[in-house]
Structure formats: structure tokens, C-alpha cells
Amino acid sequence: MTATMRPIYLDYNASTPVDPAVAEAMRPFLDDAFGNPSSGHWASAPAKAALDRARSQVAALLGAAPYEVVFTSGGSEANNLAIKGTFYAPNRRGAHIITSAIEHPAVLAPCRFLERLGGSVTYLPVDRTGLIDPEDVRRAITPQTLLISIMHANNEVGTIQPIAEIGAIARKHGIRFHTDAAQSVGKIPTKVDELGVDMLTIAGHKLYAPKGVGALYVRSGLELEPLIHGAGHESGPTRRNRERPACHWTWNGLRAGG
Ligand SMILES: Cc1ncc(COP(=O)(O)O)c(C=O)c1O
């Protein structure tokens, strides 16, 4: 490469730059509007209003209700929350998870971790185009199956999985269904009801947000054990906001709609 040649960055599936409009929208919260959105006094109001607006915008993108959106530090945390939070949830049925061999490490690693804790995991194969056969999903279901986690779009080869078909199978068997949509949100339609998913992962830095921003859609009524026990952010146990009574963390887990 000569001094006059500039490299061109094309790997937007690994990460995108922060959009100038995003940086502009965030600016006030890096300067003056620093209040803790969970505080409940004058200094928290601008931050809380911005958080509420952001939650509504993410919900609109997914065709969900704002109280079904839990902000996380990124796609990895959202995947971990969906998988481990389901495994640890009170009253869970069984300890069997169905996933695919081509999931992102942020799904495969929590699954392997749960195997060490007594869980069992089926890693479904894919065909030569990277596609999962929904019939394989159906055949893998046992009375012990508590979760199906299949990614929407693959991060290496871009294969888009038949999520709506798999969602219909999951619903028929009453099994919770998660999709890692880190590579698809903002690029192809990701309305949760059309996909038939109960949980859906978003990674902000794949669509022009800064690193350290993500979300998990959690269908109203699902219980999830939190990964981190402590402060009341994101509907935590000490939160005061009564406007979204349908979604709250309990000491036992996240109860959305409960
Ligand atoms: C499919 C998929 N899932 C999850 C992740 C992890 O997201 P994050 O980097 O926000 O933790 C990525 C990022 O590469 C991804 O491509």
C-alpha cells in the first residue's frame, strides 16, 4: 500500500461506524444530561425520557411493546440472558436446548456452559448452503426441551433461517423460541409476531450505534432469571416506574407481563 492509498472498510457485518445522527442524539447525555434514569428526581428526567423514547423506538422496529425491550451491553449479553436466563428461570421445564452448529459463539458458549451444569444440548446440522431443516428441529424436540435458539441471519455466510416455520413448530409444542437477530435487525423485516419468536437479540454496533449497546426482546409473560443481581435498571427489583407494571424484575427473574 502506498502513502496515497487509503484502506476501504467493508466488513459492516463485524461492526459499523457510529452514524453522525446517532452521535448527535447521544451528545446531551455525554455532557449535561448525566442523571441516573432510575433516580426519580429532576436530574434524572431528561435521561429517563430519552430511555423511554429509545425503548419505544426499538419496540416499534420489532412490532413489540416498549416494556418487552430489555437493554443490554450488546448481542453477547442478550444471547446469554436469553439462554441462561431461561435455564435458571423458576419453574422451568426440562433442561434440553435445541440450537444449531453454526450459531455465533455468544450462543454456543452459554450452551456449552449449561452442559457442564447438567443441561443437554442438540446442535442441529445445516445443509451446504448453511440452512437448517425445520423438520430436524421438530425431530429433536423431547419432553425435556425448554428452549430453541436458532439465529436469524448467519454472521459468516449470511444464510437466513426459516425462523417463522421454526417458530410455528416451537409454538405448537409450547417451547420458548429465541433468535439471535444481531445480523438481521435493520436490514430485513424483524417483526417478532411475523417471526413467531419469544425472544430476539439485537446488537447495536451492527447498525450504526456505538459498541456497548444491545437489547433483548422478551415476550410479555416470560420469566427470565437476571444474569446480574443488583441495581434496579432495566426493570430491576428496586425500580420505581409504575408506568410499565406489566414488566418487572423480581428477585427470581424478569417477569414481563406477569
Ligand atoms: C450473530 C451474532 N450474534 C451475536 C454477536 C455478538 O454481538 P456483540 O458484539 O454486540 O456482543 C455478533 C457479533 O459479531 C453476531 O454476529
The ligand as an SDF file (V2000), in Angstrom:
LIG
                    3D

 16 16  0  0  0  0  0  0  0  0999 V2000
  -24.7860  -13.2680   15.0030 C   0  0  0  0  0  0  0  0  0  0  0  0
  -24.1120  -12.5240   16.1050 C   0  0  0  0  0  0  0  0  0  0  0  0
  -24.5540  -12.6890   17.3600 N   0  0  0  0  0  0  0  0  0  0  0  0
  -24.0010  -12.0370   18.4000 C   0  0  0  0  0  0  0  0  0  0  0  0
  -22.9380  -11.1900   18.2230 C   0  0  0  0  0  0  0  0  0  0  0  0
  -22.3220  -10.5240   19.4210 C   0  0  0  0  0  0  0  0  0  0  0  0
  -22.7270   -9.1900   19.4980 O   0  0  0  0  0  0  0  0  0  0  0  0
  -21.8840   -8.1360   20.3770 P   0  0  0  0  0  0  0  0  0  0  0  0
  -20.5990   -7.8980   19.6470 O   0  0  0  0  0  0  0  0  0  0  0  0
  -22.7620   -6.9190   20.4340 O   0  0  0  0  0  0  0  0  0  0  0  0
  -21.6870   -8.7390   21.7230 O   0  0  0  0  0  0  0  0  0  0  0  0
  -22.4470  -10.9760   16.9230 C   0  0  0  0  0  0  0  0  0  0  0  0
  -21.2910  -10.0820   16.6930 C   0  0  0  0  0  0  0  0  0  0  0  0
  -20.3980  -10.3740   15.9250 O   0  0  0  0  0  0  0  0  0  0  0  0
  -23.0430  -11.6660   15.8340 C   0  0  0  0  0  0  0  0  0  0  0  0
  -22.6190  -11.5130   14.5840 O   0  0  0  0  0  0  0  0  0  0  0  0
  1  2  1  0
  2  3  1  0
  2 15  2  0
  3  4  2  0
  4  5  1  0
  5  6  1  0
  5 12  2  0
  6  7  1  0
  7  8  1  0
  8  9  2  0
  8 10  1  0
  8 11  1  0
 12 13  1  0
 12 15  1  0
 13 14  2  0
 15 16  1  0
M  END
$$$$
